[in-house]
């Protein structure tokens, strides 16, 4: 019973999860780029 509930919730949440992961990845990439830019600015 619990497994069925989790499965139904999981299937419903796959889209939101993928969206959240994508947003998190984009945010991390932006942060990394910002850190890289800050570092290069310090070096120059």
N, C-alpha and C positions, 0 to 999 in steps of 0.2 A: 504493500500500500504506500509506504513512504517512498519507495523507489519510484513508483508510478508518478507520484506527485512531483518528485524531484525531476524526473524525466520530462514531464509536461512543462514544468517551469523552465528547465534547461532549454528545451526546444523553443520556448517563447523568448528566452533571454539571449539566444545566440546572436540575434541581430544587434541588440543593445550592447552585448559584450564585445562583439567585433568592432562596433562603433567606438566604444570606450577605449579599446586597445589601440585603434587607429589614432584617436585623439591623443592618447598617452604617448604613442610613438612620435607623432608629429611634435608634441610639446617637448619631448626629450631631445629630438633632433634640433629643434629651435634653440633649446638651452645650450646644446653642444656647440652649435654654430655661434651663438652669442659669446660663449666662453672662448672659443677659438679666436673670434674677432677681437675680444678684449685682450687676449694674450698677444696677438699680432700687433695691436696698437701699442701695447707696453714695450714690445721689443723694438719697434721702429723709433 
